[in-house]
Structure formats: structure tokens, C-alpha cells
Amino acid sequence: MSEGLPGYIVDHLDAVRPLAGRTIGILGMAFKGDSDDPRTSLSYKLRKLALFRGAKVLCTDPYVPDSKLVPLEQVLAESDTLILAAPHRAYSGLRTNGQTVVDIWNLLGEGIRL
């Protein structure tokens, strides 16, 4: 994810439908896919920007040890928009519940979606 991408994603989502009052799920808090290293990860910037716009934000990552992260099942159950922020292979077979999905990595094989 490039430096300006978190702002672009949040601006786009907020323009389509205001983020205030929505629940956003961020999948992947690591700097890169299949890594447990969150240093310089733009997922945290994405989280901060969405919170600033009034969204509730739930974050998950199968590798990053962070007590503020929640289980994937909770993110999928409670979020109305999902953002695939790190291309972890664990998300490649992801089954959503009809949420809007931002997939900048084409991880789900349906093309890049924003």
C-alpha cells in the first residue's frame, strides 16, 4: 500500500456513503502479506483516518500480536465494509456476508475493487 492510498480509500468510501456510524473491518495490520511485522504498516493510518470520519473500526490479523485486534469472525459478523489491507494468504478464500469489500490486491480473484 502506498503512502496516499489510505487517504484515498477513506475519501472514496466516505464520498460514496458517509463513514460516520458505519463499521469498517480492516483485514491485515502487517506491513506486508504473511508477515507479523506491523512496523510502518499503513493499515494503522487507514484505521486512524476511518475513526476520524466517525466510523467504528474493527481490525484483525492472523500474524500480528496486538491485544487491540479482534478475531476474524467478529470482524466479518459486525462490519458492513471490509478492507483487505494486507494480502495474507489466509484471506484468499474469504467468505463475506455481502459486505462491500475493498480489495486493492485482487486477493479474492475478482479484480481490484474499491
N, CA, C and O of each residue as an XYZ file, in Angstrom:
456
protein
N       0.859     -1.167      0.000
C       0.000      0.000      0.000
C       0.907      1.233      0.000
O       1.832      1.327      0.807
N       0.640      2.173     -0.905
C       1.456      3.383     -0.948
C       0.958      4.397      0.077
O      -0.168      4.284      0.563
N       1.790      5.389      0.408
C       1.508      6.379      1.458
C       0.147      7.050      1.334
O      -0.536      7.249      2.339
N      -0.258      7.402      0.113
C      -1.505      8.124     -0.069
C      -2.743      7.250     -0.180
O      -3.864      7.758     -0.167
N      -2.552      5.937     -0.289
C      -3.678      5.043     -0.506
C      -4.678      5.014      0.648
O      -5.879      4.991      0.380
N      -4.259      5.013      1.918
C      -5.260      5.029      2.997
C      -6.204      6.230      2.904
O      -7.413      6.084      3.086
N      -5.662      7.399      2.625
C      -6.491      8.588      2.485
C      -7.435      8.478      1.301
O      -8.596      8.878      1.389
N      -6.949      7.944      0.204
C      -7.772      7.765     -0.984
C      -8.934      6.817     -0.703
O     -10.073      7.099     -1.076
N      -8.648      5.693     -0.046
C      -9.687      4.710      0.273
C     -10.752      5.329      1.173
O     -11.947      5.203      0.906
N     -10.318      5.995      2.232
C     -11.261      6.601      3.176
C     -12.076      7.701      2.490
O     -13.290      7.772      2.680
N     -11.436      8.548      1.706
C     -12.156      9.604      0.986
C     -13.207      9.008      0.047
O     -14.342      9.481     -0.014
N     -12.809      7.966     -0.680
C     -13.726      7.329     -1.632
C     -14.924      6.702     -0.908
O     -16.071      6.927     -1.294
N     -14.657      5.925      0.131
C     -15.748      5.289      0.872
C     -16.677      6.327      1.487
O     -17.896      6.158      1.471
N     -16.109      7.397      2.026
C     -16.900      8.441      2.668
C     -17.735      9.204      1.639
O     -18.840      9.648      1.952
N     -17.228      9.361      0.429
C     -17.973     10.061     -0.625
C     -19.142      9.214     -1.129
O     -20.211      9.744     -1.432
N     -18.938      7.906     -1.218
C     -19.994      7.009     -1.687
C     -21.105      6.908     -0.652
O     -22.289      6.969     -0.985
N     -20.710      6.754      0.603
C     -21.655      6.673      1.723
C     -20.907      7.086      2.978
O     -19.916      6.447      3.333
N     -21.348      8.132      3.658
C     -20.600      8.634      4.816
C     -20.201      7.535      5.806
O     -20.986      6.640      6.118
N     -18.974      7.630      6.283
C     -18.443      6.624      7.203
C     -18.994      6.758      8.620
O     -18.987      5.792      9.382
N     -19.465      7.938      8.971
C     -19.985      8.160     10.321
C     -21.095      7.160     10.624
O     -22.087      7.074      9.901
N     -20.912      6.414     11.695
C     -21.889      5.429     12.121
C     -21.741      4.060     11.497
O     -22.424      3.123     11.909
N     -20.863      3.917     10.510
C     -20.636      2.619      9.870
C     -19.555      1.850     10.612
O     -18.769      2.430     11.360
N     -19.522      0.538     10.399
C     -18.475     -0.296     10.969
C     -17.587     -0.793      9.839
O     -18.044     -1.467      8.916
N     -16.324     -0.449      9.933
C     -15.323     -0.824      8.932
C     -14.440     -1.918      9.513
O     -13.959     -1.800     10.640
N     -14.228     -2.967      8.755
C     -13.338     -4.046      9.170
C     -12.066     -3.999      8.351
O     -12.109     -4.045      7.121
N     -10.925     -3.905      9.033
C      -9.629     -3.901      8.344
C      -8.999     -5.270      8.544
O      -8.759     -5.697      9.673
N      -8.737     -5.949      7.444
C      -8.144     -7.273      7.469
C      -6.671     -7.152      7.102
O      -6.322     -6.883      5.953
N      -5.828     -7.353      8.083
C      -4.389     -7.303      7.868
C      -3.771     -6.018      8.371
O      -3.977     -4.952      7.789
N      -3.018     -6.114      9.444
C      -2.363     -4.946     10.024
C      -0.847     -4.995      9.835
O      -0.139     -4.092     10.283
N      -0.352     -6.024      9.186
C       1.087     -6.168      8.956
C       1.525     -5.289      7.781
O       0.715     -4.878      6.951
N       2.811     -5.021      7.738
C       3.400     -4.217      6.668
C       3.248     -4.894      5.308
O       3.041     -4.226      4.296
N       3.353     -6.231      5.290
C       3.206     -6.972      4.042
C       2.548     -8.315      4.321
O       2.443     -8.741      5.471
N       2.112     -8.967      3.272
C       1.404    -10.229      3.401
C       2.214    -11.321      4.062
O       3.423    -11.427      3.856
N       1.537    -12.134      4.861
C       2.104    -13.290      5.551
C       3.280    -12.928      6.448
O       4.219    -13.707      6.612
N       3.209    -11.743      7.019
C       4.246    -11.251      7.931
C       3.589    -10.862      9.251
O       2.403    -10.538      9.301
N       4.392    -10.903     10.324
C       3.882    -10.464     11.630
C       4.442     -9.097     12.017
O       4.319     -8.676     13.167
N       5.055     -8.405     11.057
C       5.721     -7.134     11.322
C       4.803     -5.952     11.003
O       4.544     -5.684      9.829
N       4.304     -5.238     12.022
C       3.417     -4.104     11.767
C       4.141     -2.771     11.576
O       3.499     -1.753     11.318
N       5.479     -2.767     11.702
C       6.215     -1.501     11.584
C       5.966     -0.867     10.228
O       6.028     -1.537      9.197
N       5.691      0.402     10.235
C       5.400      1.230      9.061
C       4.196      0.737      8.244
O       4.047      1.110      7.080
N       3.355     -0.082      8.835
C       2.155     -0.539      8.139
C       1.174      0.613      7.985
O       0.872      1.323      8.944
N       0.686      0.786      6.776
C      -0.282      1.847      6.512
C      -1.692      1.468      6.970
O      -2.602      2.294      6.907
N      -1.877      0.248      7.421
C      -3.172     -0.174      7.948
C      -3.545      0.643      9.180
O      -4.720      0.934      9.402
N      -2.553      1.010      9.974
C      -2.825      1.817     11.168
C      -3.248      3.238     10.788
O      -4.076      3.846     11.467
N      -2.677      3.761      9.706
C      -3.089      5.075      9.195
C      -4.524      4.990      8.675
O      -5.331      5.888      8.913
N      -4.831      3.917      7.972
C      -6.172      3.679      7.465
C      -7.175      3.652      8.621
O      -8.246      4.254      8.536
N      -6.826      2.958      9.685
C      -7.678      2.879     10.873
C      -7.931      4.272     11.459
O      -9.068      4.637     11.758
N      -6.862      5.032     11.615
C      -6.958      6.365     12.207
C      -7.842      7.287     11.363
O      -8.664      8.023     11.908
N      -7.678      7.251     10.060
C      -8.468      8.102      9.170
C      -9.951      7.731      9.206
O     -10.811      8.612      9.211
N     -10.250      6.432      9.232
C     -11.650      5.991      9.288
C     -12.279      6.376     10.627
O     -13.441      6.780     10.669
N     -11.527      6.254     11.713
C     -12.025      6.663     13.026
C     -12.312      8.169     13.037
O     -13.322      8.608     13.587
N     -11.430      8.944     12.433
C     -11.591     10.390     12.369
C     -12.879     10.777     11.641
O     -13.502     11.788     11.964
N     -13.273      9.963     10.653
C     -14.500     10.229      9.899
C     -15.749      9.705     10.618
O     -16.859      9.826     10.099
N     -15.570      9.125     11.807
C     -16.725      8.706     12.605
C     -17.105      7.247     12.493
O     -18.152      6.842     12.999
N     -16.279      6.450     11.844
C     -16.571      5.024     11.722
C     -16.114      4.272     12.969
O     -15.171      4.677     13.650
N     -16.790      3.191     13.244
C     -16.287      2.217     14.217
C     -15.367      1.325     13.390
O     -15.740      0.916     12.290
N     -14.182      1.019     13.893
C     -13.224      0.235     13.119
C     -12.805     -0.997     13.917
O     -12.362     -0.899     15.062
N     -12.957     -2.158     13.282
C     -12.506     -3.421     13.855
C     -11.341     -3.915     13.013
O     -11.423     -3.929     11.785
N     -10.259     -4.318     13.664
C      -9.069     -4.765     12.947
C      -8.721     -6.188     13.348
O      -8.918     -6.597     14.492
N      -8.208     -6.921     12.394
C      -7.802     -8.301     12.640
C      -6.543     -8.616     11.839
O      -6.275     -7.987     10.814
N      -5.790     -9.573     12.304
C      -4.605    -10.042     11.589
C      -4.205    -11.387     12.192
O      -4.064    -11.498     13.409
N      -4.019    -12.414     11.350
C      -3.672    -13.726     11.890
C      -2.230    -13.832     12.394
O      -1.878    -14.809     13.055
N      -1.398    -12.838     12.090
C       0.016    -12.918     12.438
C       0.480    -11.876     13.454
O       1.352    -12.156     14.276
N      -0.094    -10.689     13.402
C       0.373     -9.583     14.244
C      -0.136     -9.760     15.675
O      -1.342     -9.861     15.901
N       0.786     -9.795     16.638
C       0.370     -9.889     18.042
C       0.029     -8.495     18.586
O       0.924     -7.701     18.874
N      -1.250     -8.211     18.722
C      -1.705     -6.910     19.191
C      -3.008     -7.139     19.950
O      -3.975     -7.648     19.384
N      -3.039     -6.772     21.206
C      -4.214     -7.029     22.047
C      -5.448     -6.251     21.609
O      -6.554     -6.564     22.049
N      -5.286     -5.244     20.753
C      -6.427     -4.453     20.280
C      -7.117     -5.091     19.070
O      -8.187     -4.643     18.657
N      -6.513     -6.120     18.511
C      -7.107     -6.786     17.356
C      -8.176     -7.770     17.824
O      -8.110     -8.304     18.931
N      -9.148     -7.996     16.966
C     -10.242     -8.911     17.297
C     -10.218    -10.086     16.315
O      -9.578    -10.005     15.267
N     -10.913    -11.175     16.652
C     -10.934    -12.328     15.749
C     -11.598    -12.005     14.405
O     -12.493    -11.164     14.326
N     -11.148    -12.679     13.370
C     -11.686    -12.501     12.028
C     -13.199    -12.700     12.010
O     -13.916    -11.948     11.350
N     -13.682    -13.697     12.725
C     -15.113    -13.989     12.747
C     -15.917    -12.785     13.237
O     -16.998    -12.507     12.716
N     -15.398    -12.073     14.233
C     -16.078    -10.892     14.757
C     -16.094     -9.774     13.719
O     -17.109     -9.102     13.540
N     -14.976     -9.579     13.041
C     -14.899     -8.543     12.007
C     -15.903     -8.839     10.893
O     -16.605     -7.941     10.429
N     -15.968    -10.092     10.470
C     -16.893    -10.464      9.405
C     -18.350    -10.311      9.843
O     -19.196     -9.915      9.043
N     -18.646    -10.619     11.100
C     -20.024    -10.549     11.604
C     -20.502     -9.122     11.826
O     -21.685     -8.834     11.642
N     -19.600     -8.218     12.221
C     -20.023     -6.887     12.647
C     -19.769     -5.761     11.651
O     -20.287     -4.659     11.832
N     -18.990     -6.007     10.613
C     -18.616     -4.936      9.676
C     -19.549     -4.868      8.485
O     -20.009     -5.893      7.982
N     -19.829     -3.646      8.035
C     -20.598     -3.509      6.799
C     -19.686     -3.240      5.602
O     -20.121     -3.351      4.456
N     -18.430     -2.888      5.859
C     -17.434     -2.706      4.809
C     -16.144     -3.368      5.268
O     -15.722     -3.190      6.410
N     -15.520     -4.129      4.381
C     -14.253     -4.794      4.669
C     -13.171     -4.224      3.771
O     -13.391     -3.991      2.583
N     -11.994     -4.003      4.353
C     -10.845     -3.541      3.579
C      -9.738     -4.564      3.738
O      -9.238     -4.775      4.843
N      -9.350     -5.203      2.638
C      -8.224     -6.132      2.658
C      -6.952     -5.302      2.586
O      -6.514     -4.906      1.506
N      -6.368     -5.045      3.744
C      -5.237     -4.126      3.822
C      -3.880     -4.815      3.692
O      -2.903     -4.178      3.299
N      -3.808     -6.085      4.013
C      -2.564     -6.848      3.841
C      -2.928     -8.144      3.120
O      -3.884     -8.816      3.509
N      -2.189     -8.500      2.086
C      -2.557     -9.671      1.286
C      -2.112    -11.000      1.915
O      -1.328    -11.743      1.324
N      -2.614    -11.283      3.099
C      -2.312    -12.558      3.750
C      -3.011    -13.690      2.993
O      -4.183    -13.569      2.634
N      -2.303    -14.771      2.756
C      -2.913    -15.924      2.091
C      -4.118    -16.453      2.859
O      -5.016    -17.055      2.271
N      -4.139    -16.231      4.164
C      -5.259    -16.679      4.999
C      -6.584    -16.043      4.577
O      -7.648    -16.581      4.886
N      -6.538    -14.916      3.882
C      -7.758    -14.241      3.442
C      -8.167    -14.629      2.023
O      -9.233    -14.212      1.569
N      -7.375    -15.398      1.322
C      -7.639    -15.667     -0.092
C      -8.942    -16.428     -0.328
O      -9.545    -16.262     -1.388
N      -9.391    -17.234      0.587
C     -10.656    -17.953      0.422
C     -11.778    -17.324      1.220
O     -12.751    -17.994      1.568
N     -11.653    -16.068      1.506
C     -12.577    -15.358      2.381
C     -14.013    -15.411      1.890
O     -14.301    -15.140      0.724
N     -14.891    -15.759      2.788
C     -16.332    -15.744      2.521
C     -16.916    -14.569      3.288
O     -16.850    -14.528      4.516
N     -17.481    -13.624      2.571
C     -18.051    -12.444      3.216
C     -19.546    -12.649      3.430
O     -20.130    -13.623      2.956
N     -20.139    -11.730      4.140
C     -21.576    -11.772      4.412
C     -22.307    -10.717      3.587
O     -23.289    -10.137      4.051
N     -21.833    -10.467      2.367
C     -22.465     -9.487      1.499
C     -21.984     -8.062      1.711
O     -22.558     -7.128      1.150
N     -20.940     -7.878      2.511
C     -20.405     -6.541      2.749
C     -19.747     -5.982      1.490
O     -19.372     -6.718      0.577
N     -19.619     -4.661      1.474
C     -18.765     -4.010      0.492
C     -17.337     -4.429      0.821
O     -16.936     -4.403      1.984
N     -16.566     -4.815     -0.195
C     -15.185     -5.248      0.023
C     -14.256     -4.380     -0.810
O     -14.430     -4.245     -2.021
N     -13.274     -3.798     -0.150
C     -12.211     -3.065     -0.836
C     -11.034     -4.036     -0.925
O     -10.423     -4.387      0.084
N     -10.732     -4.459     -2.147
C      -9.671     -5.449     -2.374
C      -8.656     -4.851     -3.339
O      -8.752     -5.025     -4.554
N      -7.686     -4.148     -2.776
C      -6.689     -3.484     -3.615
C      -5.617     -4.444     -4.127
O      -4.792     -4.067     -4.959
N      -5.626     -5.674     -3.636
C      -4.603     -6.658     -4.004
C      -5.117     -7.704     -4.994
O      -4.334     -8.529     -5.466
N      -6.411     -7.691     -5.321
C      -7.040     -8.732     -6.108
C      -6.856    -10.098     -5.447
O      -6.699    -11.110     -6.129
N      -6.878    -10.115     -4.152
C      -6.689    -11.338     -3.392
C      -7.859    -12.304     -3.558
O      -7.675    -13.519     -3.496
N      -9.043    -11.775     -3.766
C     -10.226    -12.621     -3.920
C     -10.434    -13.067     -5.364
O     -11.361    -13.818     -5.665
N      -9.564    -12.596     -6.248
C      -9.612    -13.037     -7.643
C     -10.763    -12.453     -8.440
O     -11.129    -12.992     -9.484
N     -11.335    -11.366     -7.966
C     -12.450    -10.738     -8.670
C     -12.040     -9.384     -9.252
O     -12.892     -8.566     -9.597
N     -10.761     -9.161     -9.355
C     -10.253     -7.885     -9.827
C     -10.086     -6.924     -8.655
O     -10.624     -7.153     -7.571
N      -9.359     -5.882     -8.873
C      -9.153     -4.882     -7.826
C     -10.460     -4.133     -7.644
O     -11.033     -3.616     -8.603
N     -10.926     -4.081     -6.398
C     -12.208     -3.445     -6.118
C     -12.030     -2.334     -5.089
O     -11.352     -2.496     -4.074
N     -12.657     -1.214     -5.382
C     -12.681     -0.104     -4.408
C     -14.077      0.469     -4.384
O     -14.344      1.413     -3.640
